Amino acid sequence: MSDFMKAMAFRHACKHFDTSKTIPQEQFESILEVARMSPSSFGMEPWRLIVVRNEALRKALKSSCWGQAQITEASELVIFTTDNDDVRSGTPYVKNMFERRGLDAEALEKYMSVYKGFLSLIECHEDLLENWTAKQCYIACANMMTYAATLKIDSCPIEGFDKEQIEAVLDLPQGRSAALICAFGYRVDPQSPQIRLPISTIVEYR
Ligand SMILES: Cc1cc2nc3c(=O)[nH]c(=O)nc-3n(C[C@H](O)[C@H](O)[C@H](O)COP(=O)(O)O)c2cc1C
């Protein structure tokens, strides 16, 4: 079995973490680096990660996360937030994200125009824009969880939370929203079985 498939087999949605174990800082930083290296639509990297280590803040968040134990038990808790105003078409942020590729003026103009066209049906509605930036976070999160599994670090993705409450607790400014949470640490209980549909149900060849 490849190392990647071993990691896929190791990963599960960990419900309880061993509170006596801490992820070494260097390993945790490498998990964060995986987020940074993840792909994003048009390379906009809309994610802004908040690592919550403060116990009081963890407790405050827990009640807005269906009281889920992972929020306070995890060694590290990452909140994926997104900067939605920055990624609107024509902003200096977007211009800079294209410019950094070393494009000439004509190519830059073209990229900005294609981006504007693509985003026109998304940025017209705040919810759609939040949804689009959140999608990018899910990719980064998946990469982080699988990578963490290669280090024998457990994780749990969490979208069972009240978005507005989380944003209030974190005091996020206007234009910034909470997309997803991921807890990292070490399992207490044995791994739950990986229950999945058969490949024939989820894949068709045409
Ligand atoms: C986007 C997303 C959100 C999830 N939210 C939660 C959550 O809030 N709490 C939880 O315990 N598990 C959560 N899960 C875990 C799933 O329930 C779990 O991945 C699924 O049942 C398959 O189990 P496994 O990952 O252990 O194989 C979430 C998974 C994903 C992908």
The ligand as a MOL file (V3000), in Angstrom:
LIG
                    3D

  0  0  0     0  0            999 V3000
M  V30 BEGIN CTAB
M  V30 COUNTS 31 33 0 0 0
M  V30 BEGIN ATOM
M  V30 1 C -17.1450 19.0790 5.6250 0
M  V30 2 C -17.2880 18.1110 6.7510 0
M  V30 3 C -17.8570 18.5010 7.9310 0
M  V30 4 C -17.9340 17.6360 9.0070 0
M  V30 5 N -18.4360 18.0770 10.2010 0
M  V30 6 C -18.3530 17.2600 11.2760 0
M  V30 7 C -18.7170 17.7500 12.5510 0
M  V30 8 O -19.1640 18.8820 12.7360 0
M  V30 9 N -18.5620 16.9090 13.6050 0
M  V30 10 C -18.0930 15.6290 13.4690 0
M  V30 11 O -17.9520 14.9190 14.4650 0
M  V30 12 N -17.7570 15.1440 12.2510 0
M  V30 13 C -17.8650 15.9300 11.1720 0
M  V30 14 N -17.4840 15.4590 9.9320 0
M  V30 15 C -17.0010 14.0720 9.8300 0
M  V30 16 C -17.9020 13.1570 9.0120 0
M  V30 17 O -19.0610 12.8580 9.7310 0
M  V30 18 C -17.0920 11.9170 8.6560 0
M  V30 19 O -15.9860 12.3040 7.8790 0
M  V30 20 C -17.8970 10.8790 7.9060 0
M  V30 21 O -18.9490 10.4040 8.6710 0
M  V30 22 C -17.0300 9.6840 7.4740 0
M  V30 23 O -16.3600 9.1370 8.5940 0
M  V30 24 P -14.7650 9.0570 8.6740 0
M  V30 25 O -14.2150 10.3810 8.2400 0
M  V30 26 O -14.4810 8.7810 10.1250 0
M  V30 27 O -14.3220 7.9500 7.7920 0
M  V30 28 C -17.4480 16.3080 8.8630 0
M  V30 29 C -16.8890 15.9150 7.6520 0
M  V30 30 C -16.7810 16.8040 6.6150 0
M  V30 31 C -16.1340 16.3690 5.3390 0
M  V30 END ATOM
M  V30 BEGIN BOND
M  V30 1 1 1 2
M  V30 2 1 2 3
M  V30 3 2 2 30
M  V30 4 2 3 4
M  V30 5 1 4 5
M  V30 6 1 4 28
M  V30 7 2 5 6
M  V30 8 1 6 7
M  V30 9 1 6 13
M  V30 10 2 7 8
M  V30 11 1 7 9
M  V30 12 1 9 10
M  V30 13 2 10 11
M  V30 14 1 10 12
M  V30 15 2 12 13
M  V30 16 1 13 14
M  V30 17 1 14 15
M  V30 18 1 14 28
M  V30 19 1 15 16
M  V30 20 1 16 17
M  V30 21 1 16 18
M  V30 22 1 18 19
M  V30 23 1 18 20
M  V30 24 1 20 21
M  V30 25 1 20 22
M  V30 26 1 22 23
M  V30 27 1 23 24
M  V30 28 2 24 25
M  V30 29 1 24 26
M  V30 30 1 24 27
M  V30 31 2 28 29
M  V30 32 1 29 30
M  V30 33 1 30 31
M  V30 END BOND
M  V30 END CTAB
M  END
